[in-house]
Amino acid sequence: MHFHRKNERPRAWFRSNRVFASDGRWYFSTREGIDLGPYDTPVEAQTHVRALCERLRSMCPGRQSRAVVCEYIFDSCSAGKLLSPHFGPRLASTG
């Protein structure tokens, strides 16, 4: 099943596993090139993937998705989950 964000034209996205491990911690990658984490388990990371995807699907027209991701990082930190976002090439996977 393919989803697209509101006001985003449908297109094919290369789907790789968004959740990955690095230095024994779990992260996920966004379309915007941001790796979010660390999470304690892959299940926790996947839960946050779904939460962020839902937020992105319902974002206001004209809103930049990167701003929504940054807002998600801020909200997570405010709720007590400190994230260490990585902007750029994916973190090296070391299992």
N, C-alpha and C positions, 0 to 999 in steps of 0.2 A: 504494500500500500504506500502510495506517495502522497505526501502532504506538501502544500505550499503555503507560505504566509499570506495573510490578507494583503491585497494590493500588490502581490508579487506575481509576475507572469509565470505560469507553469513551465518547468523545464526539467530535464533529467539531471539529477545530482549523483555524483559518484558516492556510493555509500560504503564507507569503510567502518570498522568498529570504532565508535567514538570514545569508548572507555578503554583505557590502557594503564599499565603500571609503570612506574619509574621510581627506582630506589625503594621498592617495597610499599609505596603509597599509590593510590588510585586517582586518576585524572580523567577528564573528558575534553574533547576538542570541539570547538564551535566552527560554523561556516566562516565566521569572521576572523579565523586564524588565532583564536585565543584558547589556551589550555587552562582549564579550571580545576582546582583541587588544592591541596590533597584531601582525599577522602579515605576513610579507614578500610572500606570494602568496595568491591565492584558494584554491589547492590546499592550502596549509598550513592555512588557516583551516577549510576543509571537512574536512580530516583531524581537526582538533580538535573540530569539530562531532560527527563520528561517535564519537570517543572519549568525549566528555562524554555523548552520548545513551546509549551503552552503559552507562556508569557509572550514569546515572539509571534506566535500565530495570532494573538489577539491585540497586537500593538496598533497604535493609531496610524492612520494613513500619513505618509510623509515622514514618519519617525525613523531615524537611522537605527538599524539593528545593533550596531556596535554600542550605541548609547544605552539600549535596553540591556545588553550584556553587562555593561559597566554598572548600571543601576542594580542588576541582579547581584553582582559582586558586593556592592555597598550594602544592600539589604541583607545578604548572608552574613556579612561582618557585624551588622547591627543586631542580628539575631544570635550572635555568639559563635558563628562558624567562620573562623578566619581563613580566608582563601589566599593563595599565593598565585595570582594569575600570571601566565607566561604569554607574552605577545610575540608572535613570530613563528619560526619553524618549530614543529612539534618537539617536545621534550624527548630526549633519548630514552627509549624503552629499555629498562634494565631488569624487568620482571620483578 
